[in-house]
Amino acid sequence: MITNPASATLDIVTLPIGDGWRVRIFDGHRLQFVGGFEAKSAAEEWVRHSARAWLANSREFAERL
């Protein structure tokens, strides 16, 4: 769970184990990955078009805890 979405950094990475690409999200305290992208371009598109909504949902979830 990302605790501070406003300060989150997003990086597109591959990991040594497994296939595909992932978006690494780090808010200064917590590290989380969104995976399942077969191509780097798909991960980049997710960052451009969906990451903001994902981060907003993450913040809303954190506020309910």
NORFENKA-V259665 format. One record per pair of residues at least 24 apart in sequence whose C-alpha atoms are under 6 Angstrom apart, sorted by the first residue. I is the first residue (numbers start at 1). GAP is how many residues later the second one is. D is the distance in whole Angstrom. If there is no record, write none. Layout:
BEGIN
i & gap & d
I & GAP & D
I & GAP & D
END
This chain:
BEGIN
i & gap & d
5 & 50 & 6
END
